[in-house]
Amino acid sequence: MNANLVIAAMVLVGLASSASARTWHVAKDGSGDYAVIQDALDAAASGDTIRIGPGRFEDFRIYPTNGGDRAIIAKVNVPVMTIIGGGLEETIIGPVEYSWADPEPPTRGIHLIAQPTSGGLHVEEVSVENLVAGIYVENAGTLSVAGCNLRNCLYGINAFVSTSAVASSFEECGFGMIVKSPGSLATATDCSFTCYTDGHTGLQFQGVGTGIAQGCTFTGCIDCNCTGVAFSGAGGGVYDCRFEGLLRPIYMTSAAYPEILRNHVTTAGFCLYSNSEAFTAEGNVFQATGPFPVLQLYSRGLPHTIRGNHILRGTGLAVEILTHTGPADYHLDMTGNWWGTTDRDSLAAWIHDGNDVMWPPGGLVECTVVFEPFADAPIPAKRESLGGLKALFRGR
């Protein structure tokens, strides 16, 4: 069972536990049970479903929280709840304009906090926009989101619980989706993340045991200083995703051995940045088009696998080792990659490591990148294993 199904199953178990579950309808024209989302939530019991009809829903109430007073549009008061909209262009939660920075209490959209951790919140087919937090879940059960659009929020999803997002879009959010400890599992599958505002991050796993991005797209611009997917003290992986135009498409700090597999990255920025080579990168196309290094690494002498990739430079370096804090005279194994050339001397010049004078002037990094043997032609995209690469290697 994959990670998304695990989280969905956890939610469904909670839903099934309520034999008397009912559905409440919210309609602005008065044809439903209520015209305001919060009124329906106040009436609902654990395991119920709230169905929201067409229209923009921005009525909020002020609630005290540990962080001060918060304006909340939809405060969930029970451990198990399903919220379903009428479609992305039909049901919109949030004001017309971006208002989270206004003097009034910051506004959240859907909010679940301090409920039994055996519960679960499921949200689908709604757009949530122009809020400080589109969906916020803390000290509660799991969160699953499907077919939603989170746009123009400081945080699209801000969760401290195990979280799953499927077939959803995150547009122009400070953090499209950020999942933090004590959440142990976070997945984004077939989602899109768009960042064109300075300093934004599409997807961040922070202190999460397993964070997975699968089949997602990440787009942005170099001048925006944006990040695609970030691991901060987290493990997991990035699989079959596409990145285009971001300054830092894949960014890892203190990462716990994530896997970077079968992705396609095109950018004038850094294709991959890591402060530790403790990760696996196989079957990727890293295509730089500008002056930044394709791979920028802080070496720590930790186990790694960086093989079977296309590492294609623009006008900058292919690999830059900034510092090394592991054993002296460490050799970083990067054999078996295609670098866009069969000229050994050119390739050596595109790698800055312990063989080169580094900053400060006269300083050396005691880490040497071992790049031979290397593939002498582009590597087939659907190779099932690296064993077949041997025939492509150029001998020394």
MONOR-V257571 format. One line per field, one symbol per residue. ss: DSSP state (h for helix, s for strand, l for the rest). phi: phi as a letter, one per 20 degrees, with the letter a starting at -180 (. if undefined). psi: psi as a letter, one per 40 degrees, with the letter a starting at -180 (. if undefined). A space follows every 50 residues. Layout:
ss->???
phi->???
psi->???
//
This chain:
ss->llhhhhhhhhhhhhhhllllllsssslllllllsllhhhhhhhlllllss ssllssslllsssssllssssssssslllsssssllllllssslllllll llllllsssssssllllllsssssllssslllsssssslllsssssllss slllssssslllssssllssslllssssssllllsssssllsssslllll sssssslllsssssllsssslhhhllsssssslllssssllssslllsss ssslllllsssllssssllssssslllllsssllssssllllllsssssl llllsssllsssllllllsssssslllllssssllllslllllhhhhhhl sslllllsllllslllsssslllssllllllllllhhhhhhhssll
phi->.fffffffffffgffffdfdgcddddcfenedfbddgfffffefdgnfcd ddefpddcfccecfcfeofcececeedcfcbccceepfeddcdpffdfcf efffggedeeccblcgfeeadccblcdcbmcfbfcccblbeeccccmdcd bldfcfdccdcgcccclcdcdldgcfbcccgegdbbcccldccccccgme cfccdcmegcccdcmedccacffflddfccdcmcdprccldccbnefcfc ccclfdlfdccmecccaeeefbcbebefbdccmedddecceeffddcdec mdgabcbmdeddeeddfeccefbcdefflfdefcfndddnbdeffffgfe ddbfedfdefgnfcdebdeeddfcfdagegfdffbefffgfefeff
psi->hidddddddddddddeehdfiihhhhhdeeeadiehdddddddiiheihh hhaiihhehiihihideahhhhdghheidhihhhaeidedhhhiidihed eidihhhichhhifiheeaihhhifihhifidhdhhhifaaihhhhfihh ifidhchhifihihhhfiihhfidhdhhhiiehehhihhfihhhhfihei hdhhhhehdhhhhhfiihiaideefiichhhhfiabihhfihhheidgdh hhhfigfihhhfihhhieahdhhhehegihhifihhhieaeiidhhihhe fiiihgifihghibeaidhhhdiheaiifihhhfieiheeiehdddddde hhaeeihahiheiihfhhhhehiiheiihhdfhdiedeedeeihi.
//
